[in-house]
Amino acid sequence: ARDIVWSFSRPGFYSGSRGAAQRLPNGNHRVTKSNGGHVFEVTAEGKVVWEFFNPTVKGKKNPKRDAIYRLERIDRSYLKRALPDR
């Protein structure tokens, strides 16, 4: 059987397509609302602890943020190996 082990909702939150969620090592979840250009990290209790809005907005009459396909956390150790001089 497939059981729901975690869910999240808040007013106005909906991604009709391309949304994603990633469980993080600290127990939080990184959630991508692709079509709204919005990514946030939320605790298991539902508290948003970090968020990012795509700064690129297009359209004058009906402005919309550019979509974000998916955003994933990359471990610092990977970055240190990939960019050793930084």
Solvent accessible surface area in square Angstrom, and as a share of the most:
residue,aa,sasa,rsa
1,A,145,1.13
2,R,243,0.89
3,D,114,0.59
4,I,155,0.79
5,V,144,0.83
6,W,63,0.22
7,S,87,0.56
8,F,40,0.17
9,S,96,0.62
10,R,84,0.31
11,P,136,0.85
12,G,74,0.71
13,F,56,0.23
14,Y,160,0.61
15,S,29,0.19
16,G,51,0.49
17,S,57,0.37
18,R,120,0.44
19,G,38,0.37
20,A,23,0.18
21,A,68,0.53
22,Q,53,0.23
23,R,158,0.58
24,L,5,0.03
25,P,130,0.82
26,N,91,0.47
27,G,19,0.18
28,N,20,0.10
29,H,13,0.06
30,R,17,0.06
31,V,11,0.06
32,T,3,0.02
33,K,42,0.18
34,S,0,0.00
35,N,68,0.35
36,G,25,0.24
37,G,0,0.00
38,H,13,0.06
39,V,0,0.00
40,F,0,0.00
41,E,9,0.04
42,V,0,0.00
43,T,23,0.14
44,A,61,0.47
45,E,153,0.69
46,G,33,0.32
47,K,138,0.59
48,V,43,0.25
49,V,73,0.42
50,W,106,0.37
51,E,80,0.36
52,F,86,0.36
53,F,93,0.39
54,N,22,0.11
55,P,104,0.66
56,T,59,0.34
57,V,72,0.42
58,K,127,0.54
59,G,49,0.47
60,K,200,0.85
61,K,206,0.87
62,N,103,0.53
63,P,78,0.49
64,K,129,0.55
65,R,89,0.33
66,D,45,0.23
67,A,45,0.35
68,I,24,0.12
69,Y,137,0.52
70,R,114,0.42
71,L,66,0.33
72,E,97,0.44
73,R,100,0.36
74,I,97,0.49
75,D,92,0.48
76,R,189,0.69
77,S,54,0.35
78,Y,110,0.42
79,L,77,0.38
80,K,139,0.59
81,R,167,0.61
82,A,53,0.41
83,L,82,0.41
84,P,102,0.64
85,D,141,0.73
86,R,229,0.84
